[in-house]
Every structure is written in C-alpha cells, then in structure tokens.
Amino acid sequence: MNEEAFNLSIRKFLKKVGVGSQHEIEQAVYKAIEDGQLKGTETLPTHMTLEIGELSLKVDFDGKVELE
C-alpha cells in the first residue's frame, strides 16, 4: 500500500465531506429561519455516520451546531 496516496485520498474525501456538509447545513438553517422554524439562537444537536461497507466500518459522531 502506498501510504502517501492513501493519506491523500482520505484527506480529499474528508475535505469533500466537510465542505459539502457545511454548505448543506448552512442552506437548511437559512431556510428554516426564513420559514420561521428557527429563531437563529438555537443549538442544534447533530449526528453523522461514517460507513465503509467493505470494511464493516460504521462509526457515529454526535455534536452540536450553535447558531449564536
């Protein structure tokens, strides 16, 4: 296995996930505020699952997104 290629591949994937996730969260929050579902002062519990089927890997991550 090429460690450098492996590491770079993981970093590219995580960057894609990070940027894409941020965009989706921002859009959902702005829409919820616009629609009156949120005030903009909430703390939103979050959950994300990383899964790689071929490795039988499934890891859950919990956190929060604070709007204020």
Buried (B, 14 or more C-beta within 10 A) or exposed (E): EEEEEEEEEEEEEEEEEEEEEEEEEEEBBEEBBEEEEBEEEBEBEEEEEEEEEEEEEEEEEEEEBEEE
